[in-house]
Amino acid sequence: MNRYALVYPMAAMVVLTAIVLGRMFLGRVRGVKRGEVDVRYYKTYQGDGEPRSMAQHSRHFVNLFENPVLFYAACVVAMVTGQGTGAIVWLAWAYVACRIGHAFVHLGSNRIPPRIAMYAAGWTMLLAMWGVLVFGVAAHGQ
C-alpha cells in the first residue's frame, strides 16, 4: 500500500471544506441581495447578524477548522512515522465519511440526534487514529 495514501482522505476533507465555503459564500451573497442581512455586518461581524440558515453554514465552516485540525495532524504524523497504511487509512476514510454525514445533517435537516451521532462517530474515528498512532510509535520505539 502507498505510504502516502492518507493524502487522499486529507484531500477529501479539503474538498468538503471548499464546498461548505462555497455554499456559505453564495448564501451570504444571496442574503445581502435579498436584504436579509446588511453587508456592513461582515465588516466586524457585529450587529443584527445572519438569518438562521446562513448562520448554520457559517458555524459549520468554522467547525471544519476545529477537530479536523487533529485529523490532519494525525495523517501527517502517520506518514512521517511510516504508519500511513492499513488501519490508519481505513480510520481516516471513516472519519471523512462521518464528517460528510455530519455536514449533510447540519446543513440539511439539522436534526440534533443524528447530528450528534455523526459528530460522535467522527470523534471516535479520530481518537482511534490517535490510539493506533501512539501504540505504533510506542511499539516500534520511534
C-alpha positions as CSV (number, residue, x, y, z in Angstrom):
1,M,0.0,0.0,0.0
2,N,1.1,3.5,-0.8
3,R,2.6,5.0,2.4
4,Y,1.2,8.4,1.3
5,A,-2.4,7.1,0.8
6,L,-3.5,9.4,3.6
7,V,-3.2,12.3,1.2
8,Y,-6.5,11.2,-0.4
9,P,-8.7,11.4,2.7
10,M,-7.0,14.7,3.6
11,A,-7.8,16.0,0.1
12,A,-11.4,14.8,0.5
13,M,-11.6,16.9,3.7
14,V,-10.2,19.9,1.8
15,V,-12.9,19.4,-0.9
16,L,-15.6,19.2,1.8
17,T,-14.3,22.4,3.4
18,A,-14.3,24.1,0.0
19,I,-17.8,23.0,-0.8
20,V,-19.1,24.4,2.6
21,L,-17.2,27.6,2.0
22,G,-18.8,28.0,-1.5
23,R,-22.3,27.3,-0.1
24,M,-21.6,29.8,2.7
25,F,-20.4,32.5,0.4
26,L,-23.2,32.1,-2.1
27,G,-25.7,32.1,0.8
28,R,-24.2,35.4,2.1
29,V,-24.3,37.0,-1.3
30,R,-28.0,35.9,-1.7
31,G,-28.8,37.2,1.8
32,V,-27.3,40.6,1.1
33,K,-29.0,40.9,-2.3
34,R,-32.4,39.9,-0.7
35,G,-31.9,42.4,2.1
36,E,-31.9,39.6,4.8
37,V,-28.6,40.8,6.1
38,D,-26.8,44.2,5.9
39,V,-23.4,43.9,4.1
40,R,-21.9,46.0,6.9
41,Y,-22.4,43.1,9.2
42,Y,-19.5,41.3,7.6
43,K,-17.1,44.2,8.4
44,T,-16.9,43.3,12.1
45,Y,-19.5,40.5,12.5
46,Q,-21.4,42.7,14.9
47,G,-25.0,43.9,14.6
48,D,-28.2,42.1,13.8
49,G,-26.4,39.0,12.5
50,E,-27.3,36.5,9.8
51,P,-30.5,34.6,9.3
52,R,-30.6,31.1,10.8
53,S,-29.6,29.1,7.6
54,M,-26.7,31.5,6.9
55,A,-25.6,31.2,10.5
56,Q,-25.7,27.4,10.2
57,H,-23.3,27.4,7.2
58,S,-21.0,29.9,9.0
59,R,-20.9,27.8,12.1
60,H,-20.3,24.6,10.1
61,F,-17.5,26.2,8.2
62,V,-15.8,27.2,11.5
63,N,-16.4,23.7,12.8
64,L,-14.3,22.4,9.9
65,F,-11.3,24.1,11.4
66,E,-11.8,22.7,14.9
67,N,-11.4,18.9,15.3
68,P,-10.4,18.3,11.7
69,V,-7.1,20.0,12.6
70,L,-6.4,17.0,14.8
71,F,-7.3,14.7,11.8
72,Y,-4.8,16.5,9.5
73,A,-2.1,16.3,12.2
74,A,-2.8,12.6,12.7
75,C,-2.4,11.9,9.0
76,V,0.9,13.8,8.8
77,V,2.2,12.1,11.9
78,A,1.2,8.7,10.4
79,M,3.1,9.4,7.2
80,V,6.2,10.8,8.9
81,T,6.4,7.8,11.3
82,G,5.8,5.3,8.5
83,Q,2.3,4.3,9.7
84,G,0.3,5.8,6.8
85,T,-1.1,2.4,5.7
86,G,-3.6,-0.2,6.8
87,A,-5.9,0.6,9.8
88,I,-5.0,4.3,9.8
89,V,-6.1,4.7,6.2
90,W,-9.4,2.9,6.9
91,L,-10.0,5.0,10.0
92,A,-9.2,8.2,8.1
93,W,-11.7,7.4,5.4
94,A,-14.3,6.5,8.1
95,Y,-13.6,9.9,9.7
96,V,-14.1,11.7,6.4
97,A,-17.4,9.8,5.8
98,C,-18.6,10.8,9.3
99,R,-17.7,14.5,8.6
100,I,-19.6,14.3,5.2
101,G,-22.6,12.8,7.0
102,H,-22.3,15.5,9.7
103,A,-22.3,18.2,7.0
104,F,-25.4,16.7,5.3
105,V,-27.3,16.6,8.6
106,H,-26.1,20.0,9.9
107,L,-26.7,21.9,6.7
108,G,-29.8,19.9,5.8
109,S,-32.4,18.9,8.4
110,N,-30.2,19.9,11.3
111,R,-31.9,17.3,13.5
112,I,-29.9,17.1,16.7
113,P,-29.9,13.3,17.4
114,P,-28.4,12.2,14.0
115,R,-26.1,15.3,14.0
116,I,-24.7,14.3,17.4
117,A,-24.4,10.7,16.3
118,M,-22.3,11.7,13.2
119,Y,-20.2,14.1,15.2
120,A,-19.5,11.4,17.9
121,A,-18.7,8.8,15.3
122,G,-16.2,11.2,13.8
123,W,-14.6,11.8,17.1
124,T,-14.5,8.0,17.7
125,M,-12.6,7.5,14.4
126,L,-10.3,10.4,15.2
127,L,-9.5,9.1,18.7
128,A,-8.9,5.6,17.3
129,M,-6.5,7.0,14.7
130,W,-4.5,8.7,17.5
131,G,-4.6,5.5,19.6
132,V,-3.2,3.4,16.7
133,L,-0.5,6.1,16.1
134,V,0.6,6.2,19.7
135,F,0.6,2.5,20.0
136,G,2.6,2.1,16.8
137,V,5.2,4.7,17.9
138,A,5.5,3.0,21.3
139,A,5.7,-0.5,19.9
140,H,8.5,0.4,17.4
141,G,10.5,2.7,19.7
142,Q,10.1,5.7,17.4
